[in-house]
């Protein structure tokens, strides 16, 4: 079958970066077959010490090419260069973390002899790889998300086939090539380039995979999960409408820049981006004034410009969608007090909307754009009731100096993680990262992903 081309464009400029030859169903199936054959031949398994040595070389190579990785992230992903450099540094730390985690993922001794029939035996477990990992990744962190899927798989001993987002394949290809340079066998890590959902569906339904990792929209993720073969483990990472609460004891001097970063980092294209802000009515006007001043000062522009703070959305259609949602919020009674302007190309002006009603999509669905909504509240109990009305639960935040408010929010938020005096998009790659309810399945984070890609095999030894 003839292979089609996939054009990669710079979202800041709209110009073509390169054209890649896309995979067909046949070539994708061959890559899965190759990974499966590697796994089934136990003589080809790389022992832990070799995997560690290879990952250590990979760290050195990624440090060597750090500037090149960051430029690639900015050019094909539209992430501002300053943030792209942070992402590259995080990716390198993630590889180091995988080395440490894989070395610490041991088995355990299982005590026996609690009854006469189990006396005279000892039992222990060791960790084994589950099998071939199929990973579908997202565009918004085109290097670090790949690291979070491919590197734990290799560290766990699982061959991995990864499909990066069609908009941002270059960081993935660069990482895979660097892994080969470090000594990773090609059938231990390979990349499928396609924007064909039929090809993607065939991969998901393959009997060769043992673990499916997906980062992207809930609609697509849950659909694909329903198609995997019986027994295939899944990890799904979707998004939400992340809330934060600002009490009357919050330090606004530190809260405002924190919330601004949490809401407009990577133009809001982050699954835990701060979207809904609930502010005590006694400080509401002051908060809105300060937030609008900070938002209006954000520099919007080409991601490759080191001074840019808010880059483009990934596609022009996404900027159109965000504008449609903002106009809808206005028509339903929300008040745009900053931004609200569709700029040229893929850009949208950072936007603040006051009190859009719950039926507005900016209130109830993930915007995935540079828009935040601000609502006043009269009591903390009412605010906590309001934040939990949607079927999304990921990360949440509260800004306060009161211990009682901190704990009340921690206890009441429908969330897997609650940040205190920090924005909802905070993440350390070693911490658990898990969407609840419709927001995901399984636990992300380098150590936790390695854990999920392995299983414990037990031996029971009977002795005289």
C-alpha positions in Angstrom: 0.0 0.0 0.0 1.2 3.5 -0.9 2.3 5.4 2.2 0.8 8.9 2.6 2.7 12.0 3.7 2.1 13.9 6.9 2.9 17.6 6.8 4.2 19.2 10.1 3.6 22.9 10.4 4.9 25.6 12.8 1.8 26.8 14.7 3.3 30.2 15.3 3.9 31.0 11.7 1.8 28.5 9.8 4.8 27.6 7.7 5.6 24.0 6.8 8.5 22.5 8.8 8.8 19.2 7.1 6.9 16.4 5.5 7.1 12.9 6.9 6.2 9.6 5.3 3.2 8.2 7.3 2.8 4.7 8.4 0.1 2.4 6.9 -1.8 -0.3 8.7 0.7 -2.8 7.4 3.9 -0.9 8.6 2.3 -0.2 12.0 1.4 -3.9 12.3 5.0 -4.9 11.5 6.3 -2.7 14.2 4.0 -4.2 16.8 4.9 -7.7 15.5 8.6 -6.9 15.9 8.1 -5.6 19.5 6.0 -8.7 20.3 8.6 -11.1 18.9 11.3 -9.3 21.0 9.2 -9.8 24.1 8.3 -13.4 23.4 11.9 -14.4 23.0 13.2 -14.3 26.6 16.7 -14.7 25.3 16.4 -11.2 23.8 15.2 -9.5 27.0 17.6 -6.9 28.3 18.6 -7.4 31.9 18.1 -4.5 34.3 21.8 -3.6 34.5 21.9 -3.2 30.7 18.7 -1.1 30.6 20.1 1.1 33.3 23.4 1.6 31.5 21.5 2.5 28.3 19.3 5.0 30.1 22.4 6.6 31.7 23.9 7.1 28.3 20.6 8.5 27.1 20.7 11.2 29.9 24.1 12.3 28.7 23.0 12.5 25.1 19.8 14.4 26.0 21.9 16.9 28.0 24.1 17.3 25.0 21.1 18.0 22.7 19.0 20.0 25.2 18.9 23.2 23.2 18.0 21.3 20.1 15.1 19.5 21.9 13.8 22.8 23.2 13.9 24.4 19.8 12.0 21.5 18.3 9.3 21.7 21.1 8.9 25.5 20.4 8.8 25.1 16.6 6.4 22.2 16.1 4.4 22.5 19.4 4.1 26.2 19.8 5.3 26.2 23.4 7.2 29.4 24.3 10.9 28.7 24.2 11.4 29.5 27.9 8.8 26.8 28.8 10.2 24.4 26.2 13.5 24.6 27.9 11.8 23.7 31.2 10.1 20.8 29.5 13.4 19.5 28.2 15.0 19.7 31.6 12.0 17.8 33.1 12.3 15.1 30.4 15.9 14.6 31.3 15.1 14.4 35.0 12.3 11.9 34.1 14.9 9.6 32.6 17.0 9.8 35.7 13.9 9.1 37.8 13.2 6.0 35.7 16.7 4.7 36.4 16.2 5.1 40.1 12.7 3.7 40.1 13.5 0.7 38.0 16.4 -0.1 40.3 14.1 0.1 43.3 11.1 -1.9 41.9 11.9 -5.2 43.7 9.6 -8.0 44.8 8.8 -8.9 48.3 8.7 -11.8 50.7 5.2 -13.2 51.4 4.9 -14.7 54.9 3.4 -18.2 55.0 2.7 -20.7 57.7 -0.4 -19.0 59.1 -2.1 -22.4 59.0 -0.8 -26.0 59.1 -1.4 -26.6 55.4 1.0 -23.8 54.4 3.8 -24.7 56.9 7.2 -25.6 55.6 7.1 -23.2 52.7 8.7 -19.8 51.8 7.4 -17.4 49.2 8.7 -14.4 47.4 7.9 -12.3 44.4 9.9 -10.6 41.6 8.8 -7.9 39.1 8.3 -8.9 35.4 7.3 -6.8 32.4 3.7 -7.2 31.2 4.5 -7.2 27.5 4.3 -4.9 24.6 3.2 -1.3 25.4 1.3 0.7 22.9 1.3 4.4 23.7 -0.7 7.2 22.1 0.5 10.7 23.1 -0.7 14.3 23.0 0.7 17.5 21.4 0.9 19.8 24.4 4.1 18.3 26.0 5.6 16.7 22.9 8.8 15.5 24.6 7.9 15.0 28.2 4.7 13.1 27.6 6.6 10.7 25.3 9.2 10.3 28.1 6.4 9.5 30.5 5.3 6.6 28.3 8.3 5.2 26.4 11.0 5.5 29.1 9.0 3.7 31.9 8.2 1.0 29.4 11.9 0.5 28.6 12.9 0.7 32.2 10.3 -1.9 33.1 11.6 -4.2 30.3 8.6 -3.7 28.0 9.1 -3.1 24.2 7.1 0.0 23.3 5.5 1.3 20.1 4.5 4.9 20.4 2.3 7.1 18.2 2.9 10.8 18.8 0.3 13.4 18.1 0.2 14.1 14.3 0.7 17.8 14.9 3.9 17.3 16.9 5.8 14.2 15.9 9.3 15.7 15.7 10.2 15.6 19.4 9.2 12.0 19.6 11.2 11.0 16.5 14.2 12.9 18.0 13.9 11.1 21.3 13.6 7.7 19.6 16.6 8.3 17.5 18.6 9.4 20.6 17.5 6.2 22.3 18.9 4.2 19.4 22.1 6.2 19.7 22.2 5.3 23.4 21.9 1.6 22.6 18.2 0.8 22.7 17.4 -2.0 20.1 15.0 -0.8 17.5 12.4 -3.4 18.3 12.4 -2.2 22.0 11.2 1.3 21.0 9.6 2.3 17.7 7.5 5.2 16.5 4.4 5.1 14.3 3.6 8.3 12.4 -0.1 8.6 11.3 -3.1 10.8 11.6 -5.3 8.0 10.3 -7.8 6.8 13.0 -8.4 3.6 11.2 -4.7 2.7 11.5 -4.7 3.8 15.2 -7.8 1.6 15.8 -6.1 -1.4 14.2 -3.2 -1.0 16.6 -5.4 -0.7 19.6 -7.3 -3.9 18.7 -4.1 -5.9 18.2 -3.6 -9.1 20.1 0.1 -8.2 20.4 -0.2 -5.5 23.0 -0.4 -6.0 26.8 -0.6 -2.4 27.9 -2.3 0.6 26.3 -1.3 4.1 27.4 -3.3 7.0 26.1 -3.0 10.8 26.7 -5.6 12.9 25.0 -9.3 13.7 24.9 -11.7 11.7 27.1 -14.0 11.0 24.1 -11.3 9.3 22.1 -9.6 7.7 25.1 -12.6 5.9 26.5 -13.7 4.8 23.0 -10.3 3.3 22.3 -10.2 1.6 25.7 -13.5 -0.2 24.8 -11.7 -1.8 21.8 -8.7 -3.4 23.4 -8.4 -7.2 23.7 -9.5 -8.8 27.0 -6.7 -8.6 29.6 -5.0 -5.6 28.2 -4.1 -3.1 30.9 -4.9 0.6 30.2 -3.8 3.9 31.5 -5.8 6.9 30.3 -4.9 10.5 31.0 -7.6 13.1 30.0 -8.4 16.6 31.2 -10.8 18.5 33.3 -12.1 22.0 34.2 -9.6 22.6 37.0 -10.9 24.8 39.8 -9.2 27.0 42.4 -10.6 28.9 45.4 -9.2 32.2 46.6 -10.2 33.0 50.2 -10.2 36.4 51.9 -6.9 35.5 53.7 -5.0 34.7 50.5 -1.8 36.6 49.7 -2.8 38.2 46.4 0.7 39.4 45.7 1.8 35.8 45.2 -1.6 34.3 44.2 -2.0 36.5 41.1 1.2 35.5 39.3 0.7 31.9 40.3 -2.9 31.8 38.9 -1.8 33.6 35.8 0.8 31.0 35.1 -1.6 28.2 35.9 -4.3 29.5 33.6 -2.2 30.7 30.6 0.8 28.4 30.6 1.1 27.0 27.0 -2.0 29.1 26.1 -4.1 27.0 28.5 -3.4 23.8 26.5 -2.7 21.8 29.7 -5.0 19.1 31.1 -4.9 20.6 34.6 -4.8 24.2 33.5 -6.5 26.6 36.0 -9.9 27.3 34.4 -12.5 28.1 37.1 -11.5 30.6 39.9 -13.8 31.1 42.9 -13.0 34.3 44.9 -14.4 35.5 48.2 -16.8 38.3 47.4 -15.1 40.7 49.9 -11.9 40.7 47.7 -13.6 39.9 44.4 -13.2 43.4 42.8 -9.6 43.7 43.9 -8.7 40.3 42.7 -10.3 40.8 39.3 -8.5 44.1 38.8 -5.1 42.6 39.7 -5.7 39.5 37.6 -6.7 41.6 34.5 -3.6 43.8 34.9 -1.4 40.7 35.0 -3.2 39.0 32.0 -3.0 42.2 29.9 0.7 42.3 30.4 1.3 38.8 29.0 3.4 38.9 25.8 1.7 36.9 23.0 3.7 35.9 20.1 6.0 33.4 18.2 7.0 30.6 20.5 10.6 30.8 19.2 10.9 34.3 20.7 12.5 34.0 24.1 10.3 36.8 25.4 7.0 35.2 24.5 4.8 34.1 27.4 1.7 32.9 25.6 2.2 31.2 22.2 -0.3 29.9 19.6 -3.0 27.3 19.9 -2.0 24.2 18.0 -4.3 24.8 15.0 -6.4 27.7 13.6 -9.5 25.7 14.2 -8.8 25.6 17.9 -8.5 29.4 18.0 -11.9 29.6 16.2 -13.4 27.1 18.7 -12.1 29.1 21.7 -13.6 32.3 20.3 -16.9 30.6 19.7 -17.0 29.5 23.3 -16.2 33.0 24.6 -18.9 34.5 22.4 -21.4 32.0 23.7 -20.4 32.8 27.3 -21.0 36.5 26.6 -24.4 35.8 25.1 -25.4 33.9 28.2 -24.5 36.7 30.5 -20.7 36.3 31.2 -18.7 39.5 31.1 -15.4 39.6 29.3 -13.1 41.9 31.2 -9.8 41.1 29.5 -8.9 39.7 26.1 -11.7 38.0 24.2 -10.1 38.8 20.8 -9.4 36.3 18.0 -6.0 37.2 16.7 -4.4 36.3 13.4 -3.2 32.8 12.7 -3.4 30.4 15.7 -3.4 33.1 18.3 -6.1 34.1 20.9 -5.7 36.9 23.3 -5.5 35.8 27.0 -9.1 36.2 28.3 -10.8 36.6 31.6 -14.6 36.1 31.9 -16.7 37.0 34.9 -19.5 34.7 36.1 -20.4 32.8 32.9 -23.4 30.5 33.8 -22.9 26.8 34.3 -24.5 26.0 31.0 -21.7 27.9 29.1 -19.1 25.6 27.7 -16.3 27.7 29.3 -17.8 26.8 32.7 -18.6 23.2 32.1 -16.1 21.8 29.6 -12.3 21.9 29.2 -11.5 25.1 27.3 -7.9 24.0 26.4 -7.2 27.6 25.5 -6.1 30.9 27.1 -9.4 31.5 29.0 -10.2 31.6 32.7 -13.5 32.2 34.4 -13.9 34.0 37.7 -16.9 33.7 40.1 -17.6 35.4 43.5 -18.7 33.3 46.5 -20.2 34.2 49.8 -19.0 31.2 51.9 -16.4 28.5 51.5 -19.0 25.8 51.8 -20.9 27.3 48.8 -17.6 27.5 46.8 -16.7 23.9 47.5 -20.2 22.9 46.5 -19.9 24.8 43.2 -16.5 23.4 42.2 -17.7 19.8 42.4 -20.8 19.9 40.1 -19.0 18.5 37.0 -18.0 14.9 36.1 -14.3 15.8 35.9 -11.9 15.4 38.8 -8.2 15.9 38.5 -6.2 18.6 40.3 -7.5 21.5 42.3 -6.1 24.4 44.3 -6.9 26.8 47.2 -5.1 30.0 48.1 -5.5 30.8 51.8 -3.5 31.4 55.0 -6.0 29.5 57.2 -5.3 25.9 58.1 -9.0 25.1 58.5 -9.7 26.3 55.0 -6.8 24.3 53.6 -8.1 21.1 55.2 -11.7 21.8 54.3 -10.8 22.2 50.6 -8.5 19.2 50.7 -11.3 17.1 52.2 -14.1 18.3 49.9 -12.5 18.8 46.5 -13.4 16.1 44.0 -9.7 15.8 43.0 -6.8 13.4 43.1 -4.4 16.2 44.2 -5.0 19.5 45.9 -2.5 22.3 45.7 -2.3 24.9 48.6 -1.1 28.3 47.5 0.0 27.0 44.2 -1.8 26.6 40.8 -3.6 23.6 39.6 -1.1 22.8 36.8 1.7 22.2 39.3 3.4 18.8 38.7 6.5 17.0 39.8 7.2 14.0 37.6 7.7 11.7 40.6 4.3 12.4 42.1 1.1 10.4 41.3 -0.9 12.0 38.5 -4.3 10.6 38.1 -7.6 11.7 36.7 -10.7 10.5 38.6 -14.1 9.8 37.2 -14.2 10.7 33.5 -10.8 12.3 33.7 -8.7 9.2 33.4 -7.8 5.7 34.5 -4.7 4.5 36.3 -1.9 6.5 37.8 0.7 8.4 35.9 4.1 9.7 37.1 7.4 7.9 36.3 7.5 5.5 39.3 3.8 4.7 39.1 3.9 4.0 35.4 6.8 1.6 35.8 4.8 -0.1 38.6 1.7 -0.5 36.3 3.7 -1.9 33.4 5.1 -4.7 35.5 3.5 -7.5 37.5 4.6 -9.5 40.5 5.4 -13.2 39.9 5.4 -15.3 43.0 7.4 -18.5 43.8 6.3 -20.8 46.6 9.1 -23.1 47.7 8.3 -26.2 49.8 11.1 -27.4 51.9 11.4 -30.4 54.3 
